[in-house]
Amino acid sequence: MIEQFAYLTKEEQDLIMDAPALITAMVAASDKEIDSKDKEIDSKEVERGLDLMKWKQFRARPDLLNYYQEVSRQFPERLDALLKKELPTDEANRNQQIEERLRGLNKVLPKFDKEFAEQLYASYRELAKRVAESSGGVLGYLSINFNEAKLIKLPMIDDPRTYNV
């Protein structure tokens, strides 16, 4: 068990462990073009999420290495289960459910040391941005569309830097 998670409930631990998969699913499932009728999951973004979890096992911020080593063990299965079984297939309901679950982090992150919470939040935002950048664009430019740009800021999660201690 990760030391910082010792005081969390089982549900809170599950949410923290699922957060990277939820973020990847949210970005990969966001509509690619405003007028597009094709709202399918972007396989390039899913693959990028999988690659990032492998990378983060060894290259995450030092305080988050144990966390990402644990997350990466279950990440492929959790992401697959979210996208194929647990989340609704229609975009509006899927996005709403992901946002609700991620909003739950607002009760969990304040339970951590402020510095750890800040690093975790920054890591989540970095993950969202890198997943969004993996698809589209021209030579790596303009790869994040308008809808993704709103999502990668993770507006449903309160920024720990604003916590009053």
JOTARA-V288333 format. One record per backbone hydrogen bond with DSSP energy under -0.5 kcal/mol. CO is the residue of the C=O (numbers start at 1). NH is the residue of the N-H. Records with the same first field share a line. If there is no record, write none. Layout:
CO->NH + NH
This chain:
2->5
3->6
5->8
9->13
10->14
11->15
12->16
13->17
14->18
15->19
18->22
19->23
20->24
21->25
22->26
23->27
24->28
25->29
26->30
27->30
28->42
33->36
37->39
38->32
41->43
42->46
43->47
44->48
45->49
46->50
47->51
48->52
49->53
50->54
51->55
52->56
53->57
55->58 + 59
56->60
61->64 + 65
62->65
64->68
65->69
66->70
67->71
68->72
69->73
70->73 + 74
71->74 + 75
72->76
74->78
75->79
76->80
77->81
78->82
79->83
80->84
81->85 + 86
82->87
90->94
91->95
92->96
93->97
94->98
95->99
96->100
97->101
98->102
99->103
100->104
101->104
102->105
103->106
104->107 + 108
105->109
108->111
109->112
113->117
114->118
115->119
116->120
117->121
118->122
119->123
120->124
121->125
122->126
123->127
124->128
125->129
126->130
127->131
128->132
129->133
130->134
131->134
132->135
137->139
138->141
141->138
143->145
145->149
146->150
147->151
148->152
150->153 + 155
151->154
154->157
156->158
159->162
160->163
163->165
